[in-house]
């Protein structure tokens, strides 16, 4: 069984449940994300459980992406991480992430398959560098993004399949918005744009490597952003179908994602020179809209 030296060190000491949740919280606090993880807008009683899920995914993501992991060991580390997840369901875990996560899973009756789906996405990150069709990207989102939304809904007590389907649309759209933010080929030689769309608009991989923002690229990005907006709009009703505690966070995320798409358009799609981000003014606007939505609409309380 392949294990990292850090895992072994963490398991050499005995962790109380509170200490394990504290470890997960610190892990969440030391990593940058596009949107806050377990932010103060989430009820205090739920934050430790959001942190435990995040920590589980964060460590797996590091196995898939971080340079300190040798490429030929990435899949082995991910397989080991999944084995620890499965074993933690029937025996006492030693790793702080799984000590906390086991409590979260049992307390909220979370399907372990959603966590396995996240691991599938990280394995895909290791093995798949190109996607031929837009549908292939959506398949990736089904594993990488959609489980997160479903897990959050379950933490808040929402088990309605209709709400979960709406969440899938928002989460997939968020993942795609992140792809368009970082569309340039990364250090792992990944191409996020669907190859058939690139061919359709006459934009080639060599153009992408050279960061050419020509008319073909603008038309291609315009096409992808329009499809992403459609997904956001399809999922939008979810924001008003939940109670006040979650409504603010969902509006915050939805408006933030849509604003990223606005920023891409505002730089005439030249994401190579100007990586679209949310500035202070954008953040104030997003929070203001979310606040109005939280207190200005009726929902489950």
N, C-alpha and C positions, 0 to 999 in steps of 0.2 A: 504494500500500500504506500503510495507516494504522499509524503507529507512535507510541509515546509518547516524550516528550523524555527520560524516564528510561531507556528502552530504548536510545536512541541514545547516551546518555552511557555506559552500561554497555558498549556495543559499541565505544566509541572506544579502549579499552585492550585489551591482550592478556592473556588469562587462562590460567594453567596449570590442569591438571586439579585439583590440590589446592586452588588458590585458588577454583575454581568450586564445589567441594564445600563449602569454607568459607563461601562466600556463601550457599549453600542452608542450611547449618547455622544461620547467624546469622538468616536469615529465619524459620526454624522457631522459634528461641529467642525472637524478639521478638513472637510472636503467641500470644494466649491460645486454648487449645482445651479442650473438655470433658475430653478424655483426652490423656495425654502423647503427643507425636509423637517417635518415635525415642528413647524414654526409655532410661534406663540399664538397664532390664530387657531390652531388645533387645540381642543380641550386638553388641559394639563393631564388628565387621567389617561388619555390615549397616546400622549407623546412617547412614553417609553416603548410602547408597542410598535409605533411607526419607526422608531429608532432601531428596534431589533430586526425588523424586516429590511430596513435600509442597510444595516450593517451586514446582513447576510448577502445582499446583492452587491454591496460595495467590495467586499473581499473577493467575491467571484469575478467581478469586473476587473479587479486588479490582476487576478490570475490570467484573464484573457488579454489584457492590454498593456499592463505596466512593464517597462523595460527590464526591471529586476528579475522577471520570470523568463527563463530560457524558453524559446519557442517550442522546442521539442517536448517540454514538460507541461505546457499549458493545458492540454486536454486531460492529462493525468491528474493535475491538481483539481480541475473542475470535476472529474469523476470522483475523486476523493471527497470533495466538498459535498457532492450529492450523496455519497455513501454515509457521510456523517449526519446529513439531514435525515436520511431514512433510519439510521441506527438510533438517532436521538428519540425516535418515536417509541421505542421499546426498551431502551436502556438509559441510564443516567449519563448525560453528556458531560464532557470535561472542558470543552472550549466555551468561553464566555458567550460567544454569539449564539451557540446552540442552547446554552442554558436559558438565555433570555427568550430566544425564539420559540423554544418548546412551550414555555409558559404562555406566550402570545397565541400560539396555535391552539392550545387546549382551551384557553380562556374564551377565545372567539370562534372556536370550531372552524378554523381555516382549512380549506382543502390543500393538502400538501402538493397536489398537482400544479397549483398556481406557482409555487416556489420552484418546482421542477421545470416549469415552462421558462422561468427566468434563466435558469441554468442552460436550457436548450439554446436560448438566444446568445449567451456568452460562448457556447460551443460553436455556434454559427459564425460568431465574430472571428473565431480562430480559423475556421475552415473555408469560409465563403467571402471572397473579395469583390465579386461583381453580382449584380442582379439583372437578369435579362428583361423582366417586365415589371410594371408598376405593381402588379398583383404579387410578385415575389417580395417586393418591399413590404406590402401589407401583411404577408405571411410572417416576415421578420418582426413586424410591429406586434403581431398577435402573440409572440413570445416575449419580446423585449419590453413592451410598454403596457399592453392591455392588462396583464396580470396585476400590475401595480395599482391601477385604478380599481380593479375588482377587490383587491385586498383592502384598500382604503374604505370602500363602501361596506365591506364586511365588518371592519372595525367599528364603523358607525351604526351597524345593525341593519344595513340594507341588503337584502338577499333576493330582491325582485329581479328576475332575468331581464326584464325590459330596461331597468335602470343600468344593469351591467352592460347591456348592448350599447346603450347611449354612451356609457363611460368608455367603451372600446373605441368609439369614433373619436372622442376627444383625445384619448391617449395616443392613438395612432397618428392623429394630426400633430400632436406635440412632438412625437418622434420624428415625423417628416419635417416639421419646421426646424428642428435641430439639424437634420441632414442638410437642408438648404442653407442654413447658417454656415455650415462647415463643409460646403460642397467640394472644395478643393481636395484632390487626392491627399490622404494623410500619410503619416510615416509608416503605416501598415499596408500601404498600397491598396487601400479600399476606394472603390468608386461607388458613391451613393446614388447617382443618377441612373435610372433604368436605361440599359443599353439600347433597347428598341426605340425609346423616346429620343435618345441622342441621335440615332440613325434617322429617325423621322424628320428631325429638324436640321440635320446636316452638321451636327457638332460632334467632333471626333475626340478620342481619348488623348491624342497628342495636343489638341487645343486645350483640353482640361489641364494637362501637365504644364503647359506654357501659360496657364491662367489667362487665356484669351476671352475677354468679355466682348464678343462681337454680337451682331444681330441674331445669329443663330442661337447663341447662348441665352440672350434675353428672351427670345421666343420660347425656348425650352423651359427656362425658369418661370416665365409667365404661365405656361401650361401646368407645371407642377404645383405652383402656388395656388392656382385656381382650384385644382383638385384637393389640395390641402384645406383650403377655405371651405369647400363643400363638406368635408369631414367635420370640421369645427362646427359648422352650422347644423349638421345632422345631429351632433351630440349636444347642442346648446340647450335643449329642453331639460336635460339632467340638472342643470344649475338651479332651476327653480322647482324641481320635484323633490328636493331634499330639505331637511330642516335647517334652521338658522345656523347651527353649529358648523355644518359642513358647507352651507351655501356660500358663505363668504370666501372660503378657500377655493371652491370650484370656480367662482366668478373671477377670482384673482388669477388662477391658472389659465382659464379660458381667454380672458382679456390680454394676459401676458403673451400667450401664444399667438393670438391674432395680431398683436402689436409687433411682434418679431416679423411677421409676414409684411406688415406695413413698412417696417424699416428696410427690409430687402428691396421693396419697390421704391422707397425714397432715395436709395443710392443707385437707382437705375440698374438694379440686379448685379452690380459689380461687387460681389461679396469677396472677391480676391483682394481688393484694396481696403474695403470698409466692411469688417465683420459686424453684422447688425447685432446690436445689443440694446437693452433697455437702459436709457439714461435716467437721470433723476426725475426729469419732468415726466417721462413715460411712466415711471414707477408711481409717482404721485397720482397720475391720471388713472392708472390701473387700480390702485388701492381705493381711490375715490369712487370709481364705478362699482367696485366690489362692495363697498360700504353701502352705497345706495341700494344695490340689489339685495343686500342682507336685510335691511330694515324696511325697504320699500315694497316688498312683495310678500305674499302669503305663502307659507310652506309648512311642512311638518315641523312641529316644535318639540 
